């Protein structure tokens, strides 16, 4: 299984949501701390966002 295809980068999230770089990092930090509405993995300063939970959230599914 190729893990690269399983996660989004902050830059990809930024493009999908149409928000600025600073805004995307503030948003991801908040999601990471609250552990909702989807999962964010943080390793040091590096953020990775699992595609499946993010896509469910983006599509308006409640159990992201």
Phi and psi in degrees as GROMACS dihedral restraints (atoms count N, CA, C in turn):
[ dihedral_restraints ]
;  ai    aj    ak    al  type     phi  dphi    fc
    3     4     5     6     1   -96.5    20    10
    4     5     6     7     1   108.6    20    10
    6     7     8     9     1   -66.6    20    10
    7     8     9    10     1   -24.1    20    10
    9    10    11    12     1   -59.4    20    10
   10    11    12    13     1   -36.0    20    10
   12    13    14    15     1   -80.3    20    10
   13    14    15    16     1    -4.5    20    10
   15    16    17    18     1   -95.3    20    10
   16    17    18    19     1    -9.9    20    10
   18    19    20    21     1  -132.5    20    10
   19    20    21    22     1   153.6    20    10
   21    22    23    24     1   -99.6    20    10
   22    23    24    25     1   153.9    20    10
   24    25    26    27     1   -93.2    20    10
   25    26    27    28     1   162.4    20    10
   27    28    29    30     1   -56.7    20    10
   28    29    30    31     1   -35.7    20    10
   30    31    32    33     1   -63.2    20    10
   31    32    33    34     1   -39.7    20    10
   33    34    35    36     1   -66.0    20    10
   34    35    36    37     1   -41.3    20    10
   36    37    38    39     1   -63.4    20    10
   37    38    39    40     1   -42.4    20    10
   39    40    41    42     1   -57.0    20    10
   40    41    42    43     1   -46.3    20    10
   42    43    44    45     1   -65.0    20    10
   43    44    45    46     1   -42.9    20    10
   45    46    47    48     1   -64.8    20    10
   46    47    48    49     1   -39.2    20    10
   48    49    50    51     1   -89.7    20    10
   49    50    51    52     1   -12.5    20    10
   51    52    53    54     1    65.1    20    10
   52    53    54    55     1    42.2    20    10
   54    55    56    57     1  -122.0    20    10
   55    56    57    58     1   166.0    20    10
   57    58    59    60     1   -75.1    20    10
   58    59    60    61     1   166.5    20    10
   60    61    62    63     1   -60.1    20    10
   61    62    63    64     1   -46.7    20    10
   63    64    65    66     1   -62.7    20    10
   64    65    66    67     1   -42.5    20    10
   66    67    68    69     1   -63.3    20    10
   67    68    69    70     1   -41.0    20    10
   69    70    71    72     1   -65.9    20    10
   70    71    72    73     1   -39.2    20    10
   72    73    74    75     1   -69.6    20    10
   73    74    75    76     1   -38.1    20    10
   75    76    77    78     1   -62.8    20    10
   76    77    78    79     1   -43.8    20    10
   78    79    80    81     1   -62.2    20    10
   79    80    81    82     1   -47.7    20    10
   81    82    83    84     1   -64.7    20    10
   82    83    84    85     1   -36.6    20    10
   84    85    86    87     1   -64.7    20    10
   85    86    87    88     1   -41.8    20    10
   87    88    89    90     1   -64.5    20    10
   88    89    90    91     1   -44.1    20    10
   90    91    92    93     1   -63.0    20    10
   91    92    93    94     1   -41.7    20    10
   93    94    95    96     1   -60.2    20    10
   94    95    96    97     1   -46.0    20    10
   96    97    98    99     1   -66.8    20    10
   97    98    99   100     1   -40.6    20    10
   99   100   101   102     1   -85.5    20    10
  100   101   102   103     1   -14.2    20    10
  102   103   104   105     1    58.3    20    10
  103   104   105   106     1    28.4    20    10
  105   106   107   108     1  -160.7    20    10
  106   107   108   109     1   155.4    20    10
  108   109   110   111     1   -87.3    20    10
  109   110   111   112     1     1.5    20    10
  111   112   113   114     1  -149.8    20    10
  112   113   114   115     1   174.8    20    10
  114   115   116   117     1   -86.8    20    10
  115   116   117   118     1   138.2    20    10
  117   118   119   120     1  -127.7    20    10
  118   119   120   121     1   131.8    20    10
  120   121   122   123     1  -101.6    20    10
  121   122   123   124     1   130.3    20    10
  123   124   125   126     1  -125.0    20    10
  124   125   126   127     1   124.3    20    10
  126   127   128   129     1  -123.6    20    10
  127   128   129   130     1   105.1    20    10
  129   130   131   132     1    64.2    20    10
  130   131   132   133     1  -119.9    20    10
  132   133   134   135     1  -100.4    20    10
  133   134   135   136     1     2.6    20    10
  135   136   137   138     1   -91.3    20    10
  136   137   138   139     1   127.5    20    10
  138   139   140   141     1  -106.7    20    10
  139   140   141   142     1   138.6    20    10
  141   142   143   144     1  -132.9    20    10
  142   143   144   145     1   137.1    20    10
  144   145   146   147     1  -119.6    20    10
  145   146   147   148     1   111.3    20    10
  147   148   149   150     1   -57.2    20    10
  148   149   150   151     1   130.6    20    10
  150   151   152   153     1   -62.4    20    10
  151   152   153   154     1   -45.5    20    10
  153   154   155   156     1   -59.9    20    10
  154   155   156   157     1   -52.8    20    10
  156   157   158   159     1   -64.2    20    10
  157   158   159   160     1   -38.4    20    10
  159   160   161   162     1   -63.5    20    10
  160   161   162   163     1   -45.4    20    10
  162   163   164   165     1   -62.5    20    10
  163   164   165   166     1   -38.6    20    10
  165   166   167   168     1   -62.8    20    10
  166   167   168   169     1   -43.4    20    10
  168   169   170   171     1   -62.3    20    10
  169   170   171   172     1   -46.2    20    10
  171   172   173   174     1   -62.2    20    10
  172   173   174   175     1   -33.2    20    10
  174   175   176   177     1   -84.2    20    10
  175   176   177   178     1     2.2    20    10
  177   178   179   180     1    82.3    20    10
  178   179   180   181     1    15.6    20    10
  180   181   182   183     1   -77.9    20    10
  181   182   183   184     1   135.4    20    10
  183   184   185   186     1   -74.8    20    10
  184   185   186   187     1   -29.9    20    10
  186   187   188   189     1   -96.4    20    10
  187   188   189   190     1    52.7    20    10
